[in-house]
Amino acid sequence: MWLNLLWLVIGLVIGGIIGFFACRKVMAKYLKENPPISEEMIKTLMLQMGRKPNQKQINQIMKQMSKYN
């Protein structure tokens, strides 16, 4: 009885660890292929705020965004 429960708990822990790392890898790949924000989105947002962005400002924002990925 206790041995079966122990195997169940060990299996759940190992499965959780493997699932966590697999999910993390899949999400990292997805975000790399489909970034949440692009240069075009930044330009559009800045234009809506009434600012005319230059390429240097856009590059700075993209660099800041990639630092958090």
N, C-alpha and C positions, 0 to 999 in steps of 0.2 A: 504494500500500500504506500508506504513512505517513499520507497524507491521509485515507484511510478510517478508520484507527485514531484519528486526531485528531477526526474528526467523531463517532465513537462515544463518545469520552471527553467531548467537549463536550455531546453529547446526554444522556449519563448524569448529568453534573453539573447541567445545566439541569433535567432531569426530577426529580432528587433535591431540588433547591431548591423547585420548584413543588409536589412531593409533600409536602414538609415543611410549607410554609405552608398547603396545603389541609387536611392532617391536623390541624394546629394549630387552624385555624378550626372544623373540624367538632367537635373535642373540646371547644373552649371553648363552643360552642353546646350540646352535649350536657350538659356539666356545669352550665351555666346553667339549662337546662330540668329537669335531674334532679340536684339537689344531692346530694352524697354523704352528708350528715347533715342532719337536720331538727330543729326544735325539739322535736318529739315524741320523737325518738330521744334527745336530750339529757336530757329529763325522765325517760325510762325508765332511762337509765344512772345518773343521779344517785339515783333512787329505789332502784335495785338496790345502790348503794353505801351506802345508809342515810341519804341526805341529802334533805331536802325543799326542792327548788329554788323560788326565787321568780322572777318574770318578769325582774327586773333581772339576775340571775345568768345566766339563759338568753340574754338579749339580749347580755350581755358575751361569752359563749362564741360566739354566732353572729357577732358582730362580729370576734372573733379568727379564726374560721374563714374568713370572707369576705376577710380581709386577705391570706390566703395563696393565694387563687384568682386 
